[in-house]
Amino acid sequence: MLRRSAWITLVLFTACGGDDGPGDRCVVSSDTTCAMSGSANGPGTLTATTSGEGNARGSCGGGGPEAVFEFTAPFAGDFVFDTDGTDFDTVLYVRNGCGGDEIACNDDVRGGTLTSRLTLTLAACQTVLVYVDGFNPEHAGAVRLNVSSREMLCDDGTDDDGDGQIDCDDSDCALSCGPAATWPPAWETFEDRALEETNRFRAMGASCDGEPFPPAPPLEPDDVLRISARLHSSDMGERAFFDHDNPEGLSPFDRMAAVGYEGASPWGENIAAGQSTPEEVVQGWMDSPGHCRNIMNAQYRVLGMGYAFVEGSPYGHYWTQNFGGGH
């Protein structure tokens, strides 16, 4: 039986009135004690330019001059705020009003990037202040704040987030729709056993090619990463390739982000093919230095385990581990 494996580590986002629809129900009232850079009551992109000295700071960092945007949710749902397109290292934080309590804060969406990202669940017509800060005082200039939303219900026949995609046609519904959402029970059992075996090795500590690793906390299962892992295992078998990058060139990070994973860094991946049992595949990973280091990395806190059997494929059995630093 052919057996293959590979690994990758990627250190690697009010007051309401009448009933005339979302655009008319929210009355936006700017806080006059804050210097606003802009405002919005729906998804889109806001821009501004920062300079001078900063007046605010988030719990996760900051210190440069900040741009402050007022955002009012046009409907109840999840909204994603990110600073992609800003040329300097940003810190993003959200408060309830000027000087109000901080709701959330993010420095880098993953290690090695300058972009910040937050996902917030907001009520219809809820207004928050979004701060785009520079990581250091010298980090200033043109700011870009992107706001998008997510499909909340995947079976109501409506475009909940206004992106033109309805229910299962929307990638936001990956956890509820599609073949990876429901898996053959035997495959799911294999995934659970592989997670248990992985955590058994983490609890013991290990030597990876002579590099000692102390015992590490157990990895928690992550539903979003499980979807990305399942999709990749199935894809490798169906299209007869064995690689971290799929034929379209999408990397593990691309694939993990595509199903909606936004957990903390680091992100990483182990893959294998040909092993017929969970115990065999995990032992094979532990016998390989790079895979072993991924499994024993204490910075990883969550895992998505994906197994697929594809009859007639080069290896038959396909395995993927997607690691993350948090849910």
C-alpha positions as CSV (number, residue, x, y, z in Angstrom):
1,M,0.0,0.0,0.0
2,L,1.4,3.4,-0.9
3,R,1.7,5.8,1.9
4,R,2.5,9.5,1.8
5,S,2.5,12.4,4.1
6,A,3.5,16.1,4.1
7,W,3.3,19.0,6.5
8,I,3.2,22.8,6.5
9,T,3.3,25.4,9.2
10,L,1.9,28.8,8.3
11,V,2.8,31.3,11.0
12,L,0.4,32.4,9.6
13,F,-10.7,39.3,10.6
14,T,-29.4,53.3,18.4
15,A,-32.4,54.3,18.0
16,C,-34.9,52.6,15.6
17,G,-37.9,54.1,13.9
18,G,-40.4,53.0,11.2
19,D,-40.8,49.8,9.3
20,D,-39.8,50.8,5.8
21,G,-36.8,48.4,5.6
22,P,-33.3,48.1,6.9
23,G,-32.1,51.3,5.3
24,D,-34.8,53.4,6.9
25,R,-35.2,51.9,10.3
26,C,-31.9,53.2,11.8
27,V,-31.4,56.7,13.0
28,V,-27.6,57.3,13.1
29,S,-26.5,60.0,15.6
30,S,-22.8,60.7,15.7
31,D,-21.1,61.2,19.1
32,T,-20.0,64.9,18.9
33,T,-17.2,64.3,21.5
34,C,-15.2,62.2,19.1
35,A,-13.5,63.3,15.9
36,M,-15.1,61.0,13.3
37,S,-13.3,60.0,10.1
38,G,-16.4,58.6,8.6
39,S,-19.6,56.6,9.1
40,A,-21.6,53.8,7.4
41,N,-24.8,51.9,8.0
42,G,-24.0,48.8,6.0
43,P,-21.2,46.8,4.3
44,G,-18.6,48.6,2.2
45,T,-15.2,50.3,2.4
46,L,-14.4,53.4,4.4
47,T,-11.1,55.4,3.9
48,A,-9.3,58.1,5.8
49,T,-5.8,59.5,6.4
50,T,-4.2,59.6,9.9
51,S,-1.4,61.8,11.1
52,G,-0.2,63.5,14.3
53,E,-0.5,62.0,17.8
54,G,-2.8,59.2,18.9
55,N,-5.5,59.8,21.5
56,A,-6.7,56.3,22.0
57,R,-5.4,52.8,22.5
58,G,-6.8,49.3,22.4
59,S,-6.3,46.5,24.9
60,C,-4.3,44.6,22.3
61,G,-2.0,47.5,21.3
62,G,-1.9,50.8,19.4
63,G,-0.2,54.0,19.9
64,G,-0.3,55.7,16.5
65,P,-2.8,58.3,15.3
66,E,-6.2,56.6,14.8
67,A,-9.1,56.9,12.4
68,V,-12.5,56.5,14.1
69,F,-15.5,55.3,12.1
70,E,-19.1,55.0,13.3
71,F,-20.9,51.9,12.1
72,T,-24.6,51.1,12.4
73,A,-25.7,47.6,11.6
74,P,-28.6,47.7,9.1
75,F,-29.8,44.2,10.3
76,A,-29.0,41.7,13.0
77,G,-26.0,39.5,12.1
78,D,-22.3,39.0,12.0
79,F,-20.2,41.7,10.6
80,V,-16.5,41.4,9.6
81,F,-14.2,44.4,9.9
82,D,-10.7,44.3,8.4
83,T,-7.9,46.7,7.4
84,D,-6.8,44.9,4.3
85,G,-5.3,47.5,1.9
86,T,-3.8,49.7,4.6
87,D,-0.1,50.1,4.0
88,F,1.1,50.1,7.6
89,D,0.8,47.8,10.7
90,T,-2.7,48.4,12.2
91,V,-4.5,47.7,15.4
92,L,-8.3,47.4,15.2
93,Y,-10.6,47.8,18.1
94,V,-14.3,48.5,18.6
95,R,-16.0,50.4,21.4
96,N,-19.5,51.2,22.6
97,G,-19.5,54.9,21.9
98,C,-16.7,57.4,22.4
99,G,-14.7,56.4,25.4
100,G,-17.1,53.5,26.0
101,D,-16.2,49.9,26.9
102,E,-14.1,48.0,24.4
103,I,-16.0,45.2,22.7
104,A,-13.1,43.6,20.8
105,C,-9.5,44.2,19.7
106,N,-7.2,42.6,17.2
107,D,-3.6,43.4,16.2
108,D,-2.7,40.9,13.4
109,V,-5.2,38.5,12.0
110,R,-2.2,36.0,11.8
111,G,1.5,36.1,12.4
112,G,3.6,37.8,9.7
113,T,0.8,40.1,8.5
114,L,0.0,43.8,9.1
115,T,-3.8,43.4,8.6
116,S,-6.2,43.4,11.5
117,R,-9.6,41.7,11.5
118,L,-12.6,41.4,13.8
119,T,-16.0,39.6,13.6
120,L,-18.8,41.0,15.7
121,T,-22.4,39.9,16.2
122,L,-24.5,43.1,16.2
123,A,-28.2,43.8,16.8
124,A,-30.2,45.6,14.1
125,C,-29.5,49.3,14.4
126,Q,-26.7,48.8,16.9
127,T,-24.1,51.5,16.6
128,V,-20.4,51.0,17.5
129,L,-17.2,53.0,17.0
130,V,-14.5,51.3,15.0
131,Y,-10.9,52.5,15.7
132,V,-8.1,51.9,13.1
133,D,-4.9,52.6,15.0
134,G,-1.2,52.4,14.1
135,F,0.8,49.8,16.0
136,N,3.5,52.3,16.7
137,P,3.4,56.2,16.7
138,E,5.2,56.2,13.4
139,H,2.5,54.0,11.8
140,A,0.2,56.4,10.1
141,G,-1.2,57.4,6.6
142,A,-4.0,56.2,4.4
143,V,-6.4,53.9,6.2
144,R,-8.8,51.4,4.7
145,L,-11.6,49.8,6.7
146,N,-13.5,47.0,4.9
147,V,-16.9,45.9,6.3
148,S,-18.7,42.8,5.2
149,S,-21.5,40.6,6.6
150,R,-22.3,36.9,6.9
151,E,-25.3,34.8,5.9
152,M,-27.0,34.0,9.2
153,L,-29.7,31.5,8.2
154,C,-29.0,28.9,5.5
155,D,-32.6,27.7,4.8
156,D,-34.8,30.9,4.8
157,G,-34.6,31.6,1.0
158,T,-33.3,35.1,1.5
159,D,-29.9,36.9,1.0
160,D,-29.4,37.7,4.6
161,D,-26.0,39.5,4.1
162,G,-26.7,41.3,0.8
163,D,-23.9,39.7,-1.2
164,G,-26.1,38.2,-3.9
165,Q,-25.7,34.6,-2.6
166,I,-28.7,32.9,-1.0
167,D,-28.6,30.1,1.6
168,C,-26.3,27.2,0.5
169,D,-25.0,29.1,-2.4
170,D,-23.2,31.4,0.1
171,S,-19.8,30.2,1.3
172,D,-20.8,31.4,4.8
173,C,-23.0,28.3,5.0
174,A,-20.2,25.8,4.5
175,L,-20.9,24.4,8.0
176,S,-24.6,23.8,7.3
177,C,-24.5,22.9,3.6
178,G,-22.5,20.8,1.2
179,P,-21.1,17.3,1.3
180,A,-18.5,18.1,4.1
181,A,-21.3,19.1,6.5
182,T,-22.5,15.5,6.7
183,W,-19.9,12.8,6.6
184,P,-20.2,9.0,6.6
185,P,-20.3,7.9,10.2
186,A,-17.4,5.5,9.7
187,W,-15.3,8.4,8.4
188,E,-16.3,10.6,11.3
189,T,-15.3,7.9,13.7
190,F,-11.9,7.7,12.1
191,E,-11.5,11.5,12.5
192,D,-12.4,11.3,16.2
193,R,-10.0,8.5,16.8
194,A,-7.2,10.4,15.0
195,L,-7.8,13.5,17.2
196,E,-7.7,11.3,20.3
197,E,-4.5,9.7,19.1
198,T,-3.0,13.1,18.4
199,N,-3.8,14.3,21.9
200,R,-2.4,11.1,23.4
201,F,1.0,11.9,21.9
202,R,0.8,15.5,22.9
203,A,0.1,14.5,26.5
204,M,3.2,12.3,26.6
205,G,5.7,14.8,25.1
206,A,7.9,13.7,22.3
207,S,11.3,14.0,20.6
208,C,11.0,15.2,17.0
209,D,14.2,14.3,15.2
210,G,16.1,14.8,18.4
211,E,14.3,18.1,19.3
212,P,12.6,17.6,22.7
213,F,9.0,18.8,23.1
214,P,7.3,18.8,26.6
215,P,3.8,17.7,27.0
216,A,1.3,20.0,25.4
217,P,-2.4,20.7,26.2
218,P,-5.0,18.7,24.2
219,L,-6.2,20.1,20.9
220,E,-9.9,21.1,20.9
221,P,-11.9,20.1,17.9
222,D,-12.9,23.0,15.6
223,D,-15.9,22.6,13.4
224,V,-14.8,25.1,10.7
225,L,-11.3,23.6,10.4
226,R,-12.9,20.2,10.2
227,I,-14.8,21.3,7.1
228,S,-11.6,22.6,5.4
229,A,-9.8,19.4,6.3
230,R,-12.5,17.2,5.0
231,L,-12.8,19.1,1.8
232,H,-9.1,18.8,1.1
233,S,-8.9,15.1,1.9
234,S,-11.8,14.4,-0.4
235,D,-10.4,16.8,-3.1
236,M,-7.0,15.0,-3.1
237,G,-8.7,11.7,-3.7
238,E,-11.2,12.8,-6.3
239,R,-8.7,14.7,-8.4
240,A,-5.8,12.4,-7.8
241,F,-3.2,14.8,-6.4
242,F,-1.2,14.9,-3.1
243,D,-0.1,18.4,-2.1
244,H,-0.9,21.2,0.3
245,D,-1.8,23.4,-2.6
246,N,-4.7,22.3,-4.7
247,P,-4.7,22.4,-8.6
248,E,-6.0,26.0,-8.5
249,G,-3.0,27.0,-6.4
250,L,-5.0,27.6,-3.2
251,S,-2.7,27.1,-0.1
252,P,-3.8,25.7,3.2
253,F,-4.3,29.2,4.5
254,D,-6.5,30.1,1.5
255,R,-8.6,27.0,2.0
256,M,-9.0,27.5,5.7
257,A,-10.0,31.1,5.2
258,A,-12.4,30.2,2.4
259,V,-14.7,28.2,4.8
260,G,-14.7,31.1,7.3
261,Y,-11.9,30.2,9.7
262,E,-10.7,33.3,11.5
263,G,-8.9,31.8,14.5
264,A,-5.7,33.1,15.9
265,S,-2.3,32.2,14.5
266,P,-0.3,30.1,14.0
267,W,-2.1,28.1,11.3
268,G,-0.7,24.8,9.9
269,E,-1.4,21.6,8.1
270,N,-0.4,17.9,8.0
271,I,-1.5,15.7,5.2
272,A,-1.1,11.9,4.5
273,A,-2.4,9.3,2.1
274,G,-2.5,5.5,2.1
275,Q,-2.7,4.8,5.8
276,S,-5.8,2.7,6.6
277,T,-6.3,3.4,10.3
278,P,-6.1,6.5,12.5
279,E,-3.5,4.9,14.7
280,E,-1.3,4.2,11.6
281,V,-1.5,7.7,10.2
282,V,-0.8,9.5,13.5
283,Q,2.2,7.2,14.2
284,G,3.5,8.0,10.7
285,W,3.2,11.7,11.4
286,M,5.0,11.3,14.7
287,D,7.8,9.4,13.0
288,S,8.3,12.3,10.5
289,P,10.1,15.4,12.0
290,G,8.0,18.1,10.4
291,H,4.7,16.4,11.1
292,C,5.8,15.6,14.7
293,R,6.7,19.3,15.3
294,N,3.3,20.4,14.1
295,I,1.5,17.9,16.4
296,M,3.6,18.8,19.4
297,N,3.5,22.6,18.8
298,A,1.9,24.0,22.0
299,Q,0.9,27.2,20.2
300,Y,-1.7,25.2,18.3
301,R,-4.9,25.0,20.4
302,V,-7.5,23.7,17.9
303,L,-7.6,21.0,15.2
304,G,-9.8,20.1,12.3
305,M,-9.4,16.4,11.3
306,G,-10.6,15.3,7.9
307,Y,-10.6,11.8,6.5
308,A,-11.9,10.5,3.2
309,F,-11.8,7.2,1.4
310,V,-12.0,7.5,-2.4
311,E,-12.3,4.2,-4.2
312,G,-10.1,3.9,-7.3
313,S,-7.9,6.8,-6.3
314,P,-4.1,6.5,-6.2
315,Y,-3.9,6.1,-2.4
316,G,-7.5,5.3,-1.3
317,H,-7.3,6.8,2.2
318,Y,-6.6,10.5,2.5
319,W,-6.0,12.4,5.8
320,T,-5.7,16.2,6.6
321,Q,-5.0,17.9,9.9
322,N,-5.7,21.7,9.9
323,F,-4.3,23.4,13.0
324,G,-5.1,26.8,14.5
325,G,-4.2,29.0,17.5
326,G,-7.8,29.3,18.6
327,H,-11.5,29.0,17.5
